[in-house]
Amino acid sequence: MNFVSVRVITADVARLVAFYERVTGVPAAWATEDFAEIVTPGATLAVAGVRTVPLFAPGSARPADNHSVIVEFLVDDVDRAHGELTGTERVARPTTMPWGNRSLLLRDPDGNLVNLFTPVTPAAREKFGLDARREPAAS
């Protein structure tokens, strides 16, 4: 089995795709007006409109109703991202977590949690294949 993507269902595909393009700096690959993907080297975030839900199972997914999943993106400098993402709802300011990542928790326009993080400890940097000797500056 190969993990391919996470799909977010939304009532406004264009708005949500624009948010994730801004956060990631990656342009979306659009298949239809109801489906686009943000493809990164490590994972793909699919964004689909509510009209796609009945193709799978009617009523099986509802937009803006997530209370348990956090979509995460590894970024070069989480503190810089914090300063650059104006107009975005922040849930928590950049904080260094016990497992070695410096994290910024946001909400996308549908209220889904988004974590931008930068590994800062040698062990966390090594886990992600980064040079463990280089420690990013923390604000």
C-alpha positions in Angstrom: 0.0 0.0 0.0 1.2 3.5 -0.7 -0.2 6.6 1.1 -1.0 9.0 -1.7 -3.0 12.0 -0.4 -5.4 13.6 2.0 -8.6 15.1 0.5 -10.4 18.0 2.0 -14.0 18.6 1.0 -15.1 22.2 0.7 -18.1 24.3 -0.4 -15.6 26.7 -2.1 -12.8 25.0 -3.9 -11.2 28.1 -5.4 -11.0 29.8 -2.0 -9.5 26.8 -0.3 -7.0 26.1 -3.1 -5.9 29.8 -3.1 -5.2 29.5 0.7 -3.1 26.4 0.3 -1.2 27.8 -2.7 -0.4 30.9 -0.6 0.7 28.8 2.4 2.8 26.3 0.4 4.0 28.4 -2.5 3.0 25.5 -4.7 0.5 26.1 -7.6 -2.4 23.8 -7.7 -2.9 21.2 -10.5 -6.6 21.5 -11.4 -8.4 18.5 -12.8 -11.9 20.1 -12.9 -13.5 23.1 -11.2 -14.4 20.7 -8.4 -11.0 19.1 -7.9 -7.4 20.3 -7.5 -4.2 19.1 -5.9 -1.3 20.7 -4.2 1.5 18.3 -5.0 4.6 18.5 -2.9 7.6 16.2 -2.8 6.4 14.4 0.3 2.6 14.4 -0.1 -0.4 15.6 -2.0 -3.3 17.7 -0.6 -6.4 17.2 -2.7 -9.2 19.8 -2.5 -12.6 18.7 -3.7 -16.0 20.3 -3.9 -19.1 19.0 -2.3 -20.4 17.9 -5.7 -17.8 15.1 -5.6 -19.1 13.5 -2.4 -22.0 11.7 -4.0 -19.6 10.0 -6.4 -18.2 8.1 -3.4 -21.2 7.9 -1.0 -23.9 10.6 -0.6 -23.6 12.4 2.7 -20.3 10.7 3.7 -18.3 14.0 4.0 -19.3 17.5 5.0 -17.3 20.6 4.4 -15.9 22.7 7.3 -16.7 19.9 9.8 -13.3 18.6 10.8 -12.4 18.5 14.5 -9.7 15.9 14.6 -7.2 16.2 11.7 -4.3 18.6 11.3 -2.8 19.1 7.9 1.0 19.5 8.3 3.6 21.1 6.1 7.4 21.2 6.7 8.7 24.7 6.0 12.2 26.1 5.9 11.5 28.8 8.5 8.3 28.7 10.5 9.0 32.1 12.1 9.3 33.7 8.7 6.1 32.0 7.5 4.4 33.4 10.6 5.4 37.0 9.6 4.4 36.5 6.0 1.0 34.9 6.3 -1.0 38.0 7.1 -4.8 37.7 7.2 -4.6 34.1 8.3 -6.3 32.9 11.5 -3.6 31.8 13.9 -4.5 29.3 16.6 -1.0 29.3 18.3 2.1 31.3 17.7 5.4 29.5 16.7 6.2 27.2 19.6 9.0 24.6 19.9 7.4 21.3 20.7 8.9 18.6 22.9 9.6 16.4 19.9 11.9 19.1 18.3 9.7 20.8 15.8 9.0 24.6 15.9 5.3 24.8 15.0 2.8 27.4 13.9 -0.9 26.3 14.1 -3.3 28.0 11.7 -6.9 27.5 10.4 -7.7 27.4 6.8 -10.8 29.2 5.5 -13.0 26.2 6.3 -11.7 26.0 9.9 -9.4 23.0 9.3 -6.2 23.0 11.4 -3.0 23.5 9.5 0.4 23.1 11.2 3.5 24.6 9.6 6.6 23.3 11.2 10.4 23.5 11.1 12.5 20.8 12.7 15.0 22.6 15.0 16.7 20.0 17.2 19.3 17.7 15.7 17.1 14.6 16.2 14.1 16.2 14.5 16.3 17.5 11.6 17.8 14.1 11.2 14.3 12.5 11.1 13.4 14.6 8.1 16.8 14.1 6.4 18.0 17.6 7.2 21.5 18.6 8.2 21.4 18.0 12.0 24.2 20.5 12.7 22.3 23.5 11.3 19.9 25.0 13.9 17.5 27.6 12.5 17.2 30.8 14.4 14.2 30.9 16.7 12.3 34.1 17.4 
